[in-house]
Amino acid sequence: MSTEERQFLLTVMWLFMRHGQPVRARAICEAIVEENPRDGVAAAALAELLLNEGDAQGALEAIRAADFPPALSHAEAVLETRALRLAGRRAEAESRWRRYIETRKGAERRWIA
């Protein structure tokens, strides 16, 4: 898939999400992720759709298989934390969020005890 094709599919997927058609958006996300499981942008969108459907395990699989660009590190942390909480893994969710905060602020400035 070319860069232009990928961008087009991501745009169409976003439009479907925005206009209340998550099934179609998910189909597009799954196609992009199937083509390239390391695509962090598509994985983030797929994880969001899966979390909205209550599929924590599917979201975790999509997140952990992908390479998130540095600009999406916050999204990765939030999505993974949400997925862990939805899966009932509260301690892991809190630990994941703490790790993110420490990378952003440093251990001495973290605001979560």
For each residue, the residues with C-beta under 8 A, 3 or more apart:
1: 5 6 9 32 35 36
2: 5 6
3: 6 7
4: 7 8
5: 1 2 8 9
6: 1 2 3 9 10 32 39 42
7: 3 4 10 11
8: 4 5 11 12
9: 1 5 6 12 13 28 31 32
10: 6 7 13 14 28 32 41 42 45
11: 7 8 14 15
12: 8 9 15 16 28
13: 9 10 16 17 25 28 29 32 42 45
14: 10 11 17 18 25 45
15: 11 12 18 19
16: 12 13 19 21 22 24 25 28
17: 13 14 21 22 25 45 49
18: 14 15
19: 15 16
20:
21: 16 17 24 25
22: 16 17 25 26 49 52 53
23: 26 27
24: 16 21 27 28
25: 13 14 16 17 21 22 28 29 45 49
26: 22 23 29 30 46 49 50
27: 23 24 30 31
28: 9 10 12 13 16 24 25 31 32
29: 13 25 26 32 33 42 45 46 49
30: 26 27 33 34 46
31: 9 27 28 34 35
32: 1 6 9 10 13 28 29 35 36 39 42
33: 29 30 36 37 39 42 43 46 62 65 66
34: 30 31 37
35: 1 31 32 39
36: 1 32 33 39 42
37: 33 34 43 65 66
38: 43 65 66 67
39: 6 32 33 35 36 42 43 66 67
40: 43 44 66 67 68 69 72 76
41: 10 44 45 69 72
42: 6 10 13 29 32 33 36 39 45 46 66
43: 33 37 38 39 40 46 47 62 63 65 66 68
44: 40 41 47 48 63 66 68 72 75 76 79
45: 10 13 14 17 25 29 41 42 48 49
46: 26 29 30 33 42 43 49 50 59 62
47: 43 44 50 51 59 62 63 79 83
48: 44 45 51 52 59 79
49: 17 22 25 26 29 45 46 52 53
50: 26 46 47 53 55 56 58 59 62
51: 47 48 54 55 56 59 79 82 83 86
52: 22 48 49
53: 22 49 50
54: 51 86
55: 50 51 58 59
56: 50 51 59 60 83 84 86 87
57: 60 61 87
58: 50 55 61 62
59: 46 47 48 50 51 55 56 62 63 79 82 83 86
60: 56 57 63 64 80 83 84 87
61: 57 58 64 65
62: 33 43 46 47 50 58 59 65 66
63: 43 44 47 59 60 66 76 79 80 83
64: 60 61 80
65: 33 37 38 43 61 62
66: 33 37 38 39 40 42 43 44 62 63
67: 38 39 40
68: 40 43 44 72 73 75 76
69: 40 41 72
70: 73
71:
72: 40 41 44 68 69 75 76
73: 68 70 76 77 100 103
74: 77 78 100
75: 44 68 72 78 79
76: 40 44 63 68 72 73 79 80
77: 73 74 80 81 96 97 99 100
78: 74 75 81 82
79: 44 47 48 51 59 63 75 76 82 83
80: 60 63 64 76 77 83 84 96
81: 77 78 84 85 93 96 97 100
82: 51 59 78 79 85 86 93
83: 47 51 56 59 60 63 79 80 86 87
84: 56 60 80 81 87 89 90 92 93 96
85: 81 82 88 89 90 93
86: 51 54 56 59 82 83
87: 56 57 60 83 84
88: 85
89: 84 85 92 93
90: 84 85 93 94
91: 94 95
92: 84 89 95 96
93: 81 82 84 85 89 90 96 97
94: 90 91 97 98 112
95: 91 92 98 99
96: 77 80 81 84 92 93 99 100
97: 77 81 93 94 100 101 112
98: 94 95 101 102 110 112
99: 77 95 96 102 103
100: 73 74 77 81 96 97 103 104
101: 97 98 104 105 110 111 112
102: 98 99 105 106 107 110
103: 73 99 100
104: 100 101
105: 101 102 109 110 111
106: 102 109 110
107: 102 110
108:
109: 105 106
110: 98 101 102 105 106 107
111: 101 105
112: 94 97 98 101
113:
